[in-house]
Amino acid sequence: MKALVYGGPGKKTWTEVPNPKIQNPTDAIVRLDATTICGTDLHILKGDVPTVSVGRILGHEGVGKITEVGSSVTNLKVGDRVLISCIKSCGSCANCKIGLYSHCLGDEGVSGIGWVFGHLIDGTQAEYVRVPYAENSLYKLPSGVSDEEGVMLSDIFPTGFEIGVQYGSVKPGDVVAVVGSGPIGLAVIATASLYGAARIIAIDLDANRLEKSREFGATDTVNSGDSNWREQVMALTDGAGVDVAVEAVGVPDTFTMATEIVRPGGHVANVGVHGKEVPLHVENLWIQNIFISMGLVNTNTTPMLLKLVESKKLPAAKMVTHRFTFDQFMEAYDTFGRAAETKALKVVISR
């Protein structure tokens, strides 16, 4: 089969590799029908994730059909159309039993780390992928959910909702600011209303993404390139700041921005993946009673979000801006990597 293989920082190839095989009784093999590229993949290619070894097949999002199952798999069968979760879940360890799949203690990859695809084991940017703990890491896709919608539920929508909205403790009537209107930021914006946010402010440098954010539920937009961007945000509150500030980029400046606009007693939810040190001005924040949260997605909300997509109450399909076939993988990476120029949000690569 062909797959997108990591060759070290700045290096990747779409090349022939051996087909995956069943290694454990709980495995399944999935033939990919559609996959995508995540900002985390770009972080890997920059060398920000040193735990990814040379030769690793990248990718942690996708949908497809099962072609083979291990002897212990009973509730899935060959031919099932499935969503691949970006997080492994053995389903039986202490962490999985409380829904903390991001720290699954199963042996696959490394015990205690849930994100294994395209990180510690071969991932989904390939024609076939081996899925460990298949009964807990795959979700059957209803016929009313398209491949493109399904791919958006592998990672970005659960991440935005769980780490941005739930960890950010969004409550009915809250004013929420989302710093960064890329795919993850838009997923936060789209799901913040599920918990009753009264006002959702999108903050970004890119005018196109700010315009797009309104399609996902933003009530207001602020261009962070403006010298008075902070004053604009404050003017949309009672002057004290927002109830919840979500960082959805993954660079030091945007995290600092989030801490500068949150009200006393408010919450800063960090969703972005940071590849370098971030200053935390505790000397200023301690007296403001600020809560700060961060984390790796658990994907324990995927079944609920899947129902919302099926009932057309979550605009997952709007996230897709560019489409490619598997033999255009390198072009897809180029387009996604130049998002400011190409206006790409999510690219979908299909058979």
KOLTOR-36256 format. One record per residue (C-alpha): residue number from 0; z, x, y; residue in three letters. Coordinates in steps of 0.25 Angstrom, whole numbers, padded with zeros to 4 digits. Layout:
{n = NUM; z = Z; x = X; y = Y; res = Ala}
...
//
This chain:
{n = 0; z = 0000; x = 0000; y = 0000; res = Met}
{n = 1; z = 0000; x = 0004; y = 0015; res = Lys}
{n = 2; z = 0012; x = 0005; y = 0024; res = Ala}
{n = 3; z = 0016; x = 0010; y = 0037; res = Leu}
{n = 4; z = 0023; x = 0023; y = 0034; res = Val}
{n = 5; z = 0032; x = 0031; y = 0044; res = Tyr}
{n = 6; z = 0029; x = 0046; y = 0045; res = Gly}
{n = 7; z = 0040; x = 0050; y = 0054; res = Gly}
{n = 8; z = 0041; x = 0048; y = 0069; res = Pro}
{n = 9; z = 0028; x = 0043; y = 0076; res = Gly}
{n = 10; z = 0021; x = 0043; y = 0062; res = Lys}
{n = 11; z = 0016; x = 0031; y = 0054; res = Lys}
{n = 12; z = 0005; x = 0028; y = 0044; res = Thr}
{n = 13; z = -0001; x = 0016; y = 0038; res = Trp}
{n = 14; z = -0003; x = 0022; y = 0024; res = Thr}
{n = 15; z = -0003; x = 0020; y = 0009; res = Glu}
{n = 16; z = 0010; x = 0020; y = 0002; res = Val}
{n = 17; z = 0015; x = 0016; y = -0012; res = Pro}
{n = 18; z = 0018; x = 0001; y = -0014; res = Asn}
{n = 19; z = 0033; x = -0003; y = -0014; res = Pro}
{n = 20; z = 0039; x = -0006; y = -0028; res = Lys}
{n = 21; z = 0051; x = -0014; y = -0032; res = Ile}
{n = 22; z = 0063; x = -0004; y = -0032; res = Gln}
{n = 23; z = 0075; x = -0014; y = -0034; res = Asn}
{n = 24; z = 0076; x = -0027; y = -0041; res = Pro}
{n = 25; z = 0079; x = -0034; y = -0027; res = Thr}
{n = 26; z = 0066; x = -0029; y = -0021; res = Asp}
{n = 27; z = 0053; x = -0036; y = -0018; res = Ala}
{n = 28; z = 0039; x = -0031; y = -0014; res = Ile}
{n = 29; z = 0033; x = -0038; y = -0002; res = Val}
{n = 30; z = 0018; x = -0037; y = 0002; res = Arg}
{n = 31; z = 0018; x = -0037; y = 0017; res = Leu}
{n = 32; z = 0010; x = -0048; y = 0024; res = Asp}
{n = 33; z = 0014; x = -0044; y = 0038; res = Ala}
{n = 34; z = 0023; x = -0034; y = 0045; res = Thr}
{n = 35; z = 0026; x = -0029; y = 0059; res = Thr}
{n = 36; z = 0031; x = -0017; y = 0067; res = Ile}
{n = 37; z = 0045; x = -0016; y = 0073; res = Cys}
{n = 38; z = 0050; x = -0008; y = 0085; res = Gly}
{n = 39; z = 0059; x = -0002; y = 0074; res = Thr}
{n = 40; z = 0047; x = 0004; y = 0068; res = Asp}
{n = 41; z = 0043; x = 0010; y = 0081; res = Leu}
{n = 42; z = 0057; x = 0016; y = 0082; res = His}
{n = 43; z = 0055; x = 0022; y = 0068; res = Ile}
{n = 44; z = 0042; x = 0028; y = 0072; res = Leu}
{n = 45; z = 0048; x = 0035; y = 0084; res = Lys}
{n = 46; z = 0059; x = 0041; y = 0075; res = Gly}
{n = 47; z = 0070; x = 0033; y = 0080; res = Asp}
{n = 48; z = 0074; x = 0029; y = 0065; res = Val}
{n = 49; z = 0076; x = 0042; y = 0058; res = Pro}
{n = 50; z = 0080; x = 0035; y = 0045; res = Thr}
{n = 51; z = 0066; x = 0031; y = 0043; res = Val}
{n = 52; z = 0060; x = 0041; y = 0034; res = Ser}
{n = 53; z = 0045; x = 0047; y = 0034; res = Val}
{n = 54; z = 0037; x = 0039; y = 0024; res = Gly}
{n = 55; z = 0044; x = 0025; y = 0027; res = Arg}
{n = 56; z = 0036; x = 0013; y = 0027; res = Ile}
{n = 57; z = 0040; x = 0006; y = 0040; res = Leu}
{n = 58; z = 0042; x = -0009; y = 0044; res = Gly}
{n = 59; z = 0053; x = -0019; y = 0041; res = His}
{n = 60; z = 0046; x = -0032; y = 0044; res = Glu}
{n = 61; z = 0037; x = -0040; y = 0036; res = Gly}
{n = 62; z = 0032; x = -0052; y = 0028; res = Val}
{n = 63; z = 0025; x = -0053; y = 0015; res = Gly}
{n = 64; z = 0024; x = -0058; y = 0001; res = Lys}
{n = 65; z = 0033; x = -0053; y = -0011; res = Ile}
{n = 66; z = 0024; x = -0046; y = -0022; res = Thr}
{n = 67; z = 0036; x = -0041; y = -0031; res = Glu}
{n = 68; z = 0051; x = -0044; y = -0033; res = Val}
{n = 69; z = 0062; x = -0036; y = -0040; res = Gly}
{n = 70; z = 0069; x = -0042; y = -0052; res = Ser}
{n = 71; z = 0081; x = -0046; y = -0044; res = Ser}
{n = 72; z = 0073; x = -0054; y = -0034; res = Val}
{n = 73; z = 0074; x = -0069; y = -0037; res = Thr}
{n = 74; z = 0072; x = -0077; y = -0024; res = Asn}
{n = 75; z = 0059; x = -0071; y = -0020; res = Leu}
{n = 76; z = 0046; x = -0070; y = -0028; res = Lys}
{n = 77; z = 0032; x = -0063; y = -0028; res = Val}
{n = 78; z = 0024; x = -0070; y = -0017; res = Gly}
{n = 79; z = 0035; x = -0075; y = -0008; res = Asp}
{n = 80; z = 0032; x = -0073; y = 0007; res = Arg}
{n = 81; z = 0043; x = -0066; y = 0013; res = Val}
{n = 82; z = 0049; x = -0060; y = 0026; res = Leu}
{n = 83; z = 0054; x = -0046; y = 0025; res = Ile}
{n = 84; z = 0067; x = -0044; y = 0032; res = Ser}
{n = 85; z = 0069; x = -0031; y = 0039; res = Cys}
{n = 86; z = 0083; x = -0029; y = 0034; res = Ile}
{n = 87; z = 0086; x = -0027; y = 0019; res = Lys}
{n = 88; z = 0097; x = -0036; y = 0013; res = Ser}
{n = 89; z = 0103; x = -0034; y = -0001; res = Cys}
{n = 90; z = 0111; x = -0047; y = 0001; res = Gly}
{n = 91; z = 0123; x = -0043; y = -0007; res = Ser}
{n = 92; z = 0130; x = -0032; y = 0001; res = Cys}
{n = 93; z = 0142; x = -0034; y = 0011; res = Ala}
{n = 94; z = 0133; x = -0033; y = 0023; res = Asn}
{n = 95; z = 0122; x = -0042; y = 0018; res = Cys}
{n = 96; z = 0132; x = -0053; y = 0014; res = Lys}
{n = 97; z = 0136; x = -0054; y = 0029; res = Ile}
{n = 98; z = 0122; x = -0054; y = 0034; res = Gly}
{n = 99; z = 0122; x = -0040; y = 0038; res = Leu}
{n = 100; z = 0109; x = -0036; y = 0031; res = Tyr}
{n = 101; z = 0106; x = -0025; y = 0041; res = Ser}
{n = 102; z = 0117; x = -0017; y = 0034; res = His}
{n = 103; z = 0114; x = -0021; y = 0020; res = Cys}
{n = 104; z = 0121; x = -0012; y = 0010; res = Leu}
{n = 105; z = 0110; x = -0012; y = 0000; res = Gly}
{n = 106; z = 0105; x = 0001; y = -0005; res = Asp}
{n = 107; z = 0091; x = -0001; y = 0000; res = Glu}
{n = 108; z = 0087; x = 0009; y = 0011; res = Gly}
{n = 109; z = 0101; x = 0012; y = 0015; res = Val}
{n = 110; z = 0114; x = 0004; y = 0012; res = Ser}
{n = 111; z = 0119; x = -0002; y = 0025; res = Gly}
{n = 112; z = 0105; x = -0003; y = 0032; res = Ile}
{n = 113; z = 0097; x = -0015; y = 0031; res = Gly}
{n = 114; z = 0085; x = -0011; y = 0038; res = Trp}
{n = 115; z = 0077; x = -0003; y = 0027; res = Val}
{n = 116; z = 0063; x = -0007; y = 0028; res = Phe}
{n = 117; z = 0055; x = 0003; y = 0036; res = Gly}
{n = 118; z = 0067; x = 0011; y = 0038; res = His}
{n = 119; z = 0074; x = 0015; y = 0025; res = Leu}
{n = 120; z = 0064; x = 0009; y = 0015; res = Ile}
{n = 121; z = 0049; x = 0006; y = 0016; res = Asp}
{n = 122; z = 0046; x = -0005; y = 0025; res = Gly}
{n = 123; z = 0036; x = -0017; y = 0028; res = Thr}
{n = 124; z = 0025; x = -0010; y = 0036; res = Gln}
{n = 125; z = 0017; x = -0010; y = 0022; res = Ala}
{n = 126; z = 0009; x = -0018; y = 0013; res = Glu}
{n = 127; z = 0021; x = -0020; y = 0003; res = Tyr}
{n = 128; z = 0036; x = -0018; y = 0005; res = Val}
{n = 129; z = 0048; x = -0017; y = -0005; res = Arg}
{n = 130; z = 0059; x = -0026; y = 0000; res = Val}
{n = 131; z = 0073; x = -0023; y = -0005; res = Pro}
{n = 132; z = 0083; x = -0034; y = -0008; res = Tyr}
{n = 133; z = 0071; x = -0044; y = -0007; res = Ala}
{n = 134; z = 0079; x = -0057; y = -0008; res = Glu}
{n = 135; z = 0087; x = -0054; y = 0004; res = Asn}
{n = 136; z = 0077; x = -0046; y = 0012; res = Ser}
{n = 137; z = 0065; x = -0055; y = 0011; res = Leu}
{n = 138; z = 0064; x = -0070; y = 0016; res = Tyr}
{n = 139; z = 0054; x = -0080; y = 0011; res = Lys}
{n = 140; z = 0044; x = -0084; y = 0023; res = Leu}
{n = 141; z = 0042; x = -0099; y = 0024; res = Pro}
{n = 142; z = 0027; x = -0103; y = 0025; res = Ser}
{n = 143; z = 0029; x = -0107; y = 0039; res = Gly}
{n = 144; z = 0033; x = -0093; y = 0044; res = Val}
{n = 145; z = 0021; x = -0084; y = 0046; res = Ser}
{n = 146; z = 0020; x = -0069; y = 0042; res = Asp}
{n = 147; z = 0021; x = -0065; y = 0057; res = Glu}
{n = 148; z = 0033; x = -0074; y = 0059; res = Glu}
{n = 149; z = 0040; x = -0068; y = 0047; res = Gly}
{n = 150; z = 0038; x = -0054; y = 0051; res = Val}
{n = 151; z = 0045; x = -0057; y = 0064; res = Met}
{n = 152; z = 0058; x = -0061; y = 0056; res = Leu}
{n = 153; z = 0058; x = -0048; y = 0048; res = Ser}
{n = 154; z = 0065; x = -0041; y = 0060; res = Asp}
{n = 155; z = 0063; x = -0045; y = 0074; res = Ile}
{n = 156; z = 0068; x = -0059; y = 0074; res = Phe}
{n = 157; z = 0081; x = -0057; y = 0066; res = Pro}
{n = 158; z = 0084; x = -0044; y = 0074; res = Thr}
{n = 159; z = 0082; x = -0051; y = 0087; res = Gly}
{n = 160; z = 0091; x = -0063; y = 0083; res = Phe}
{n = 161; z = 0102; x = -0056; y = 0075; res = Glu}
{n = 162; z = 0104; x = -0043; y = 0084; res = Ile}
{n = 163; z = 0100; x = -0049; y = 0097; res = Gly}
{n = 164; z = 0104; x = -0063; y = 0097; res = Val}
{n = 165; z = 0115; x = -0064; y = 0086; res = Gln}
{n = 166; z = 0121; x = -0050; y = 0089; res = Tyr}
{n = 167; z = 0120; x = -0053; y = 0104; res = Gly}
{n = 168; z = 0129; x = -0066; y = 0102; res = Ser}
{n = 169; z = 0119; x = -0074; y = 0110; res = Val}
{n = 170; z = 0125; x = -0088; y = 0113; res = Lys}
{n = 171; z = 0120; x = -0101; y = 0118; res = Pro}
{n = 172; z = 0118; x = -0100; y = 0133; res = Gly}
{n = 173; z = 0117; x = -0085; y = 0133; res = Asp}
{n = 174; z = 0108; x = -0077; y = 0142; res = Val}
{n = 175; z = 0101; x = -0066; y = 0133; res = Val}
{n = 176; z = 0093; x = -0054; y = 0138; res = Ala}
{n = 177; z = 0084; x = -0047; y = 0129; res = Val}
{n = 178; z = 0080; x = -0033; y = 0133; res = Val}
{n = 179; z = 0067; x = -0030; y = 0126; res = Gly}
{n = 180; z = 0056; x = -0040; y = 0123; res = Ser}
{n = 181; z = 0050; x = -0034; y = 0111; res = Gly}
{n = 182; z = 0050; x = -0041; y = 0098; res = Pro}
{n = 183; z = 0065; x = -0040; y = 0095; res = Ile}
{n = 184; z = 0068; x = -0044; y = 0109; res = Gly}
{n = 185; z = 0059; x = -0056; y = 0108; res = Leu}
{n = 186; z = 0066; x = -0059; y = 0095; res = Ala}
{n = 187; z = 0079; x = -0059; y = 0102; res = Val}
{n = 188; z = 0074; x = -0068; y = 0113; res = Ile}
{n = 189; z = 0068; x = -0078; y = 0103; res = Ala}
{n = 190; z = 0081; x = -0080; y = 0095; res = Thr}
{n = 191; z = 0091; x = -0079; y = 0107; res = Ala}
{n = 192; z = 0089; x = -0094; y = 0109; res = Ser}
{n = 193; z = 0093; x = -0097; y = 0095; res = Leu}
{n = 194; z = 0107; x = -0094; y = 0100; res = Tyr}
{n = 195; z = 0106; x = -0102; y = 0113; res = Gly}
{n = 196; z = 0102; x = -0091; y = 0123; res = Ala}
{n = 197; z = 0100; x = -0098; y = 0136; res = Ala}
{n = 198; z = 0092; x = -0087; y = 0143; res = Arg}
{n = 199; z = 0085; x = -0075; y = 0137; res = Ile}
{n = 200; z = 0080; x = -0064; y = 0146; res = Ile}
{n = 201; z = 0069; x = -0055; y = 0141; res = Ala}
{n = 202; z = 0070; x = -0041; y = 0147; res = Ile}
{n = 203; z = 0058; x = -0031; y = 0145; res = Asp}
{n = 204; z = 0049; x = -0021; y = 0152; res = Leu}
{n = 205; z = 0036; x = -0028; y = 0146; res = Asp}
{n = 206; z = 0031; x = -0040; y = 0153; res = Ala}
{n = 207; z = 0023; x = -0045; y = 0141; res = Asn}
{n = 208; z = 0036; x = -0045; y = 0132; res = Arg}
{n = 209; z = 0044; x = -0052; y = 0143; res = Leu}
{n = 210; z = 0033; x = -0063; y = 0144; res = Glu}
{n = 211; z = 0033; x = -0063; y = 0129; res = Lys}
{n = 212; z = 0048; x = -0065; y = 0128; res = Ser}
{n = 213; z = 0047; x = -0079; y = 0135; res = Arg}
{n = 214; z = 0039; x = -0083; y = 0122; res = Glu}
{n = 215; z = 0051; x = -0080; y = 0114; res = Phe}
{n = 216; z = 0062; x = -0087; y = 0123; res = Gly}
{n = 217; z = 0065; x = -0078; y = 0134; res = Ala}
{n = 218; z = 0069; x = -0086; y = 0146; res = Thr}
{n = 219; z = 0068; x = -0074; y = 0156; res = Asp}
{n = 220; z = 0062; x = -0060; y = 0157; res = Thr}
{n = 221; z = 0065; x = -0048; y = 0164; res = Val}
{n = 222; z = 0057; x = -0035; y = 0165; res = Asn}
{n = 223; z = 0066; x = -0023; y = 0163; res = Ser}
{n = 224; z = 0057; x = -0015; y = 0171; res = Gly}
{n = 225; z = 0061; x = -0022; y = 0184; res = Asp}
{n = 226; z = 0071; x = -0014; y = 0192; res = Ser}
{n = 227; z = 0080; x = -0027; y = 0193; res = Asn}
{n = 228; z = 0079; x = -0031; y = 0179; res = Trp}
{n = 229; z = 0094; x = -0032; y = 0177; res = Arg}
{n = 230; z = 0095; x = -0040; y = 0190; res = Glu}
{n = 231; z = 0085; x = -0050; y = 0184; res = Gln}
{n = 232; z = 0093; x = -0051; y = 0171; res = Val}
{n = 233; z = 0106; x = -0054; y = 0178; res = Met}
{n = 234; z = 0099; x = -0064; y = 0187; res = Ala}
{n = 235; z = 0096; x = -0072; y = 0174; res = Leu}
{n = 236; z = 0110; x = -0073; y = 0171; res = Thr}
{n = 237; z = 0122; x = -0076; y = 0180; res = Asp}
{n = 238; z = 0122; x = -0062; y = 0184; res = Gly}
{n = 239; z = 0132; x = -0057; y = 0174; res = Ala}
{n = 240; z = 0121; x = -0053; y = 0163; res = Gly}
{n = 241; z = 0116; x = -0059; y = 0150; res = Val}
{n = 242; z = 0125; x = -0064; y = 0139; res = Asp}
{n = 243; z = 0117; x = -0056; y = 0129; res = Val}
{n = 244; z = 0108; x = -0044; y = 0131; res = Ala}
{n = 245; z = 0099; x = -0040; y = 0119; res = Val}
{n = 246; z = 0093; x = -0026; y = 0119; res = Glu}
{n = 247; z = 0080; x = -0027; y = 0111; res = Ala}
{n = 248; z = 0073; x = -0013; y = 0113; res = Val}
{n = 249; z = 0080; x = -0002; y = 0108; res = Gly}
{n = 250; z = 0081; x = 0008; y = 0119; res = Val}
{n = 251; z = 0093; x = 0013; y = 0128; res = Pro}
{n = 252; z = 0088; x = 0007; y = 0141; res = Asp}
{n = 253; z = 0087; x = -0007; y = 0135; res = Thr}
{n = 254; z = 0101; x = -0007; y = 0129; res = Phe}
{n = 255; z = 0107; x = -0003; y = 0142; res = Thr}
{n = 256; z = 0099; x = -0014; y = 0149; res = Met}
{n = 257; z = 0105; x = -0024; y = 0140; res = Ala}
{n = 258; z = 0119; x = -0019; y = 0143; res = Thr}
{n = 259; z = 0116; x = -0020; y = 0158; res = Glu}
{n = 260; z = 0113; x = -0035; y = 0158; res = Ile}
{n = 261; z = 0124; x = -0041; y = 0148; res = Val}
{n = 262; z = 0135; x = -0049; y = 0154; res = Arg}
{n = 263; z = 0150; x = -0046; y = 0152; res = Pro}
{n = 264; z = 0153; x = -0051; y = 0138; res = Gly}
{n = 265; z = 0139; x = -0051; y = 0135; res = Gly}
{n = 266; z = 0132; x = -0045; y = 0123; res = His}
{n = 267; z = 0121; x = -0034; y = 0121; res = Val}
{n = 268; z = 0113; x = -0035; y = 0108; res = Ala}
{n = 269; z = 0106; x = -0022; y = 0105; res = Asn}
{n = 270; z = 0094; x = -0026; y = 0096; res = Val}
{n = 271; z = 0084; x = -0014; y = 0099; res = Gly}
{n = 272; z = 0083; x = -0002; y = 0090; res = Val}
{n = 273; z = 0088; x = 0010; y = 0097; res = His}
{n = 274; z = 0083; x = 0024; y = 0094; res = Gly}
{n = 275; z = 0091; x = 0032; y = 0104; res = Lys}
{n = 276; z = 0105; x = 0032; y = 0110; res = Glu}
{n = 277; z = 0109; x = 0021; y = 0119; res = Val}
{n = 278; z = 0119; x = 0022; y = 0130; res = Pro}
{n = 279; z = 0130; x = 0012; y = 0129; res = Leu}
{n = 280; z = 0138; x = 0011; y = 0143; res = His}
{n = 281; z = 0151; x = 0006; y = 0137; res = Val}
{n = 282; z = 0158; x = 0010; y = 0150; res = Glu}
{n = 283; z = 0150; x = -0001; y = 0157; res = Asn}
{n = 284; z = 0150; x = -0011; y = 0145; res = Leu}
{n = 285; z = 0164; x = -0011; y = 0140; res = Trp}
{n = 286; z = 0169; x = -0019; y = 0152; res = Ile}
{n = 287; z = 0158; x = -0030; y = 0151; res = Gln}
{n = 288; z = 0163; x = -0034; y = 0137; res = Asn}
{n = 289; z = 0149; x = -0032; y = 0132; res = Ile}
{n = 290; z = 0146; x = -0034; y = 0117; res = Phe}
{n = 291; z = 0135; x = -0025; y = 0111; res = Ile}
{n = 292; z = 0128; x = -0028; y = 0097; res = Ser}
{n = 293; z = 0117; x = -0022; y = 0089; res = Met}
{n = 294; z = 0112; x = -0021; y = 0075; res = Gly}
{n = 295; z = 0101; x = -0021; y = 0065; res = Leu}
{n = 296; z = 0096; x = -0035; y = 0061; res = Val}
{n = 297; z = 0102; x = -0042; y = 0048; res = Asn}
{n = 298; z = 0091; x = -0052; y = 0047; res = Thr}
{n = 299; z = 0101; x = -0062; y = 0042; res = Asn}
{n = 300; z = 0095; x = -0072; y = 0052; res = Thr}
{n = 301; z = 0081; x = -0071; y = 0046; res = Thr}
{n = 302; z = 0081; x = -0084; y = 0038; res = Pro}
{n = 303; z = 0085; x = -0092; y = 0050; res = Met}
{n = 304; z = 0075; x = -0085; y = 0059; res = Leu}
{n = 305; z = 0064; x = -0088; y = 0048; res = Leu}
{n = 306; z = 0068; x = -0103; y = 0049; res = Lys}
{n = 307; z = 0066; x = -0102; y = 0064; res = Leu}
{n = 308; z = 0053; x = -0096; y = 0063; res = Val}
{n = 309; z = 0048; x = -0106; y = 0053; res = Glu}
{n = 310; z = 0052; x = -0117; y = 0062; res = Ser}
{n = 311; z = 0045; x = -0110; y = 0073; res = Lys}
{n = 312; z = 0057; x = -0109; y = 0082; res = Lys}
{n = 313; z = 0056; x = -0094; y = 0082; res = Leu}
{n = 314; z = 0044; x = -0088; y = 0089; res = Pro}
{n = 315; z = 0042; x = -0077; y = 0078; res = Ala}
{n = 316; z = 0026; x = -0078; y = 0079; res = Ala}
{n = 317; z = 0026; x = -0075; y = 0094; res = Lys}
{n = 318; z = 0031; x = -0061; y = 0091; res = Met}
{n = 319; z = 0018; x = -0056; y = 0085; res = Val}
{n = 320; z = 0008; x = -0050; y = 0095; res = Thr}
{n = 321; z = -0001; x = -0041; y = 0086; res = His}
{n = 322; z = -0006; x = -0042; y = 0072; res = Arg}
{n = 323; z = -0012; x = -0031; y = 0063; res = Phe}
{n = 324; z = -0016; x = -0029; y = 0049; res = Thr}
{n = 325; z = -0009; x = -0019; y = 0040; res = Phe}
{n = 326; z = -0021; x = -0009; y = 0042; res = Asp}
{n = 327; z = -0018; x = -0010; y = 0057; res = Gln}
{n = 328; z = -0003; x = -0005; y = 0055; res = Phe}
{n = 329; z = -0005; x = 0007; y = 0064; res = Met}
{n = 330; z = -0012; x = -0001; y = 0075; res = Glu}
{n = 331; z = 0000; x = -0011; y = 0074; res = Ala}
{n = 332; z = 0010; x = 0000; y = 0076; res = Tyr}
{n = 333; z = 0002; x = 0005; y = 0088; res = Asp}
{n = 334; z = 0001; x = -0009; y = 0094; res = Thr}
{n = 335; z = 0016; x = -0011; y = 0092; res = Phe}
{n = 336; z = 0020; x = 0002; y = 0097; res = Gly}
{n = 337; z = 0013; x = 0000; y = 0110; res = Arg}
{n = 338; z = 0019; x = -0014; y = 0112; res = Ala}
{n = 339; z = 0020; x = -0013; y = 0128; res = Ala}
{n = 340; z = 0004; x = -0011; y = 0128; res = Glu}
{n = 341; z = 0000; x = -0020; y = 0117; res = Thr}
{n = 342; z = 0011; x = -0031; y = 0120; res = Lys}
{n = 343; z = 0015; x = -0031; y = 0105; res = Ala}
{n = 344; z = 0027; x = -0038; y = 0100; res = Leu}
{n = 345; z = 0026; x = -0038; y = 0085; res = Lys}
{n = 346; z = 0014; x = -0034; y = 0077; res = Val}
{n = 347; z = 0011; x = -0040; y = 0064; res = Val}
{n = 348; z = 0004; x = -0032; y = 0053; res = Ile}
{n = 349; z = -0002; x = -0041; y = 0042; res = Ser}
{n = 350; z = -0010; x = -0040; y = 0030; res = Arg}
//
